[in-house]
Amino acid sequence: MKITGRHLSVTPALRRHVRERFERLEKYGVPLDRIQIVLGVNKLQHVAEAVFGLGGKRFQAKTSTREMYVTIDQLVERLEAQIRKHKDRRTEHKGRKDRSAYGGGIEESGRPRIEVIRPKISVLSRETAKDRLDSRPGSLMFYTCVDTGKLQVLQRGENGQVVLIDP
């Protein structure tokens, strides 16, 4: 979860409140480490914005009130309503045939389907990621760098060396 402040400093208490409120979205399958939140102050108005992707769809919400904690609560409620609405629409069309190329098995054309694996990507420092990397050659570790906020990959080479892949 990336929390940034515009014209205000994000205190640990504010960061904790945001994390606690956004944990409600986990029941919908929202990956918390992929949410971008911007908190700001504009005159007497406290503004909060959030953006994330879920299932190929982008969700975005923005709220503004006179108190930051109330603004955060309203932001989560708006996002929750958007996700519920999206899930309801998806379940209404459940009778349709799945046309995606995901999943195991063989397609009608006789070619093997592509299996999609979505590992949980943690926010780590380079040293912590290096420590968690498996010792077997060819092992990979995907993580979001705590310093840069970018996705990075560590790979263990044949001779035991660790290579950083910065996409």
Secondary structure as the mmCIF struct_conf table of DSSP 4:
data_model
#
loop_
_struct_conf.conf_type_id
_struct_conf.id
_struct_conf.beg_label_comp_id
_struct_conf.beg_label_asym_id
_struct_conf.beg_label_seq_id
_struct_conf.end_label_comp_id
_struct_conf.end_label_asym_id
_struct_conf.end_label_seq_id
STRN STRN1 LYS A 2 ARG A 6
BEND BEND1 HIS A 7 LEU A 8
HELX_RH_AL_P HELX_RH_AL_P1 PRO A 12 PHE A 22
HELX_RH_3T_P HELX_RH_3T_P1 GLU A 23 TYR A 28
TURN_TY1_P TURN_TY1_P1 GLY A 29 GLY A 29
HELX_RH_3T_P HELX_RH_3T_P2 LEU A 32 ARG A 34
STRN STRN2 GLN A 36 ASN A 42
TURN_TY1_P TURN_TY1_P2 LYS A 43 LEU A 44
STRN STRN3 GLN A 45 LEU A 54
TURN_TY1_P TURN_TY1_P3 GLY A 55 GLY A 56
STRN STRN4 LYS A 57 THR A 65
BEND BEND2 ARG A 66 GLU A 67
HELX_RH_AL_P HELX_RH_AL_P2 MET A 68 GLU A 92
TURN_TY1_P TURN_TY1_P4 HIS A 93 GLY A 95
BEND BEND3 ARG A 96 ARG A 96
HELX_LH_PP_P HELX_LH_PP_P1 LYS A 97 ASP A 98
BEND BEND4 ALA A 101 ALA A 101
STRN STRN5 TYR A 102 TYR A 102
BEND BEND5 GLY A 103 GLY A 105
STRN STRN6 ILE A 106 ILE A 106
TURN_TY1_P TURN_TY1_P5 GLU A 108 SER A 109
BEND BEND6 GLY A 110 GLY A 110
HELX_LH_PP_P HELX_LH_PP_P2 ARG A 111 ARG A 111
STRN STRN7 PRO A 112 PRO A 112
HELX_LH_PP_P HELX_LH_PP_P3 ARG A 113 ARG A 113
STRN STRN8 ILE A 114 ILE A 114
HELX_LH_PP_P HELX_LH_PP_P4 GLU A 115 VAL A 116
STRN STRN9 SER A 122 LEU A 124
HELX_RH_AL_P HELX_RH_AL_P3 ARG A 126 ARG A 132
BEND BEND7 LEU A 133 LEU A 133
BEND BEND8 SER A 135 ARG A 136
TURN_TY1_P TURN_TY1_P6 PRO A 137 GLY A 138
STRN STRN10 LEU A 140 CYS A 145
TURN_TY1_P TURN_TY1_P7 VAL A 146 THR A 148
STRN STRN11 LEU A 151 ARG A 156
TURN_TY1_P TURN_TY1_P8 GLU A 158 ASN A 159
BEND BEND9 GLY A 160 GLY A 160
STRN STRN12 VAL A 162 ILE A 165
#
